[in-house]
Amino acid sequence: MKMMKQYRRAFTIAAAMLFSPVVFAQDMGPFEFTDDRTSLLGLGVVSNPDYYGASSNRGGVVPLARYTFAGGNRHVQLLGPELTLNLLDLKEWRAGPILRVRGRRDDGVNDKVVKRMRPIASATELGVFAAYHLYLDNAPLHKVVFSGDVVGNTTDVYTGATGNLRVTYFHPFSRWINRPSVGSIGLGLFFAGEGFNRTYFGVTGSDVALYPSRNGVEFLPKSGLTSVKIPFSVTTQLQQKWLLTVGGRYERLLGDAKDSPVVEDRGDPNQWALGFAFSYLF
């Protein structure tokens, strides 16, 4: 009963931060938490695509937080617009619910054509995640993490589900900068259902007139592998309680997402996110 009260309190606080006005970055901040056994609070400054498939970026601020429950590996974690709750008290495994907010696309975007398209409201996504930490030696930060998640939209912005599969390599080092540091690089696959792709990459109805090259024909993307992602980051311990993280993510849109007029005519299939964050350990 006591543990459930701790879960509810931590999840409520993190959810309040998730939906707070400070989260105005359009997408996930390009950061990785290197060690999920510690509690921390932080703030990141990021440059993310203006909208999914855009050729330009916009700046934003994202909150970072993690609370690790006493006596184990269970924790609640907020990483920008993504909130996860690990329910397992195991060294290698993590699993639990995931809540994510996906930014809106409206007349606030930079592109003169896309801003005239019918707006897409912000979407709340709910699902589950799981991760396996393969430790490579006695150093807890030298590891490979295999992870995945599946979510569905709860606000009727799109139908169907989306999913991610990822593998991330973490390597501790201090040789070059004389401070305890951890670098990471990964590979991720993003799968999306037809409902998601038609919402964010489709051109239908009155929007067809904005793309003369379509000659009045709608663009209706199918489901499948939508992108490949390569995240990378370096976290350095500035002082005993302070961390600096510099991170980035390259994403290449594939298939119908890449061929969408929203991307091919007005945007770019190469999506970059960059940022830095300061975190305080407690």
N, C-alpha and C positions, 0 to 999 in steps of 0.2 A: 504493500500500500504506500509506504514512504517513497519507494522508487517511482511509482506511478505519479505521485504528486510532483516529484522532481522533473519527470518527463514533461508533464503538462505545463509546469512553470517555465522550463527552459524553452519548450516548443512555442509557447505563447509569446515570450519575449522575442525570440528569433523571427516569428511570423510577423510581429509588429514592425520589426526592422525591415523585413522583406517588402512590406507594402507601404513603407514610409516614403515621403517625398524625396529623400536623399538618393533613392535608387532611380536615377534618370538615365543611366546607360542603357542602350537598346538591347544588349546581349550579355552573355556571360563575360565576366572579367577574365583575362588570360592568365590566371594564377593557379598554382597547384599548392595545396598544403602538404608539406614534406613529412610531417609527423603528426598523426591524429591522436596521440596520447596526451597532448597538452591542451590547456585552455588558453584562448587568446581573444583579443579584440583588435580590429584594424580597419583601415580605410584605404581604398585604392583609387587611383586616377587612371582612366582608361581611354583609349581611342578605339571605337568599334565602328563597323559599317553603319551608315546612316539608316539603312533598312536592309533586310536580307536580300543580297544580290546587288547592293549599291556599289558604285565606283568611287564614292567618297566616304569619309569617316566623320564622326562627330565625337566630341569629348564627353565624358561622364564621370560620375563618382559612384563607387560601389562599396557597401559595407562588408566587412569580413568578421566572422565571429565563430568561435567554437567553444562549447562547454563540455568537458569530459567529466562524467559522473565518477565520484570517488570509488576507488577500489576495483576499477576495471577498465575495459576498452569501450564501453558504451558512451556515445556522445551525440550531441545535436550540433549541426554545422550549417552555417550560412555563408555562402560564397556568391556575393552579388545577388542576382535574382533566383538563386537556387537554394532550397532548404532541404537538408537530409537528416534523418534520425537513424543512427545505427543501434539496432536492438540486440546485437550479439556481443557477448562478453568473451570473445575468442581472440587469440593472437593473430591468426591469419585471415579470418573471415569478417566481412562487414556486410550487413544487409538490413533493409528497412524501407520505410516510405520516403518518397521524394516529392517535393512541391516546387514548382517552377513557374515564374512569370515571364511571358514572352511579350516584348514591346509592341506597341501599335504602329501602324503605318498610315499616315494621313497627310494633310496638306502642309504639315510641318517639315516634310523632307525637302532636300535641296533640289532634286531633279524636277524640272518644269513639267514633264509629262506624268511621271509617277504621282506627283502631288495632286493631279487632277483625277486620278483613278478613285474608284469607290474605296472609302477608308476601311482598314482592317483594325478592329478593336484589339486592345491588349488581351492576351489569353492566359488563363491559369491552367496549368497542367499538373496532373496528379498521377503518381504511379509508384513503382518499386525499383530499387537498385540493389545490386550485389557486387562485391569486390573480393578478390583473393590476393593477399600480400605474400609474395614469394621472397623470403629473405635469403640473400646470397651469402652472407657470412654473419659474424656476431655483431656487426654494426647495424643497428636497427633502421638506419636510413639508407642502407645499400640494399636495394630491392627492386623487384619488378611487380607491378600491380596490374592485374587483369580485372576489368570492371565492365559493367553494363547496366543499362536502365531501360525501362519501357514506361511510357506515360501516355495518357489520353487527355484531351481537352475537357474541362469542366464548365466552360462558359459558352459553348455552341459557336465558337469562332470557326472551328473546323471540325470535321468528323474523322473518326478513325484514330490511329495511334502512331507514335514515333518511337524510335529506339536508337540507342548508342551502344557500340562495342568499342572498348579501348584497351590498349596496353601501354603502360608508362614505365620508363626506366628511371630510377633515382640513384644518383651517385654522389656521396659526400667527398668534399675536397677542401683544401685550404692552401695548397701550394702556391697559387698565383697571387692571391690577395691577402694572405696572412691572417685570415679570419675563418672560423668554422663556417662552411658553406655547403649547400647541396644543390646540384644541378639536376634537371629532369628534361626528358624528351619523350614524346609519345606518338602514337598513331591511333587515330579514331575513325570509325565508320558510322555515318549517320543515315539511318533508314527512315523513310517517311511514307505514310499511306497516301492514297489518292486524294483524300479530303484535305490533308495538309498541303500537298503540292499544288492543288488547284486553288487553294486560298492564297498562298504566298507567291506562286509563280504562274498561275493561270491568267488568261486574258479572255473575259467573257462579257456578255451583255453590252452595256453602253461603253465599256472600256475598249472594245474592239476598234471603235472609231478613232481612238488616240494613236493607233498603230496602223497607218495607211498601208504598210508593207504586208499586212495580213489580208488585204483585199476583202475585208468583212468576215473572215473565217476565224472562229474562236480558237484559242490555244488551250488544250485540255491535257495537262500533264498526267502521267500515270504514276503509280506507286513504285518504290524500289530504292536502290542505293542513291541517295541524294547528294552526298558529299563525302570527301576524305579530309580529315583534320590532322594537323601536326602541331601539337602544343609544345612549348619549351619554356623553361624558367630557371632562374638562379635565385636562391634565398641565402642571404648572408646575415649572420648574427652580429649586429652592430655593437650591442652591449649585452649584458647578461639577460635582460628582459626585452630587448628590442630587436626586431627582425626587419630587414629590407628585402622585398621580393621584386624582381624585374622579370616580366614574362611577356610572352607573345603567342599567337596562334595563327597558323596559315590554314585556310580552308579552301579547297577546290571543289566548286559545284560541278556535278556530273549529270549526265543523262538529260531528262526533260527539264530539270532545273537550269542547267547550263544553256539549253536551247530556248528557254523562255524569252519572249521579247522584252520582258522586264529586265532581264539580265543581258541578253545578247545585244539589244538595241540601246538600252538606257543604262546598263550597269556593267558589272565585271564578274566573271566566274571565279576570279582570284580574290578571296576575302581575307583581309588582315586585321588582326586585333593586337594592340600593344598597350602596355601599362606598367605601373609600378605601385607598390603598396607598402605601408608601414604597419607593423603589428606589434602589440604589447602582450607578452606572456604573463599569465597569472595563475 
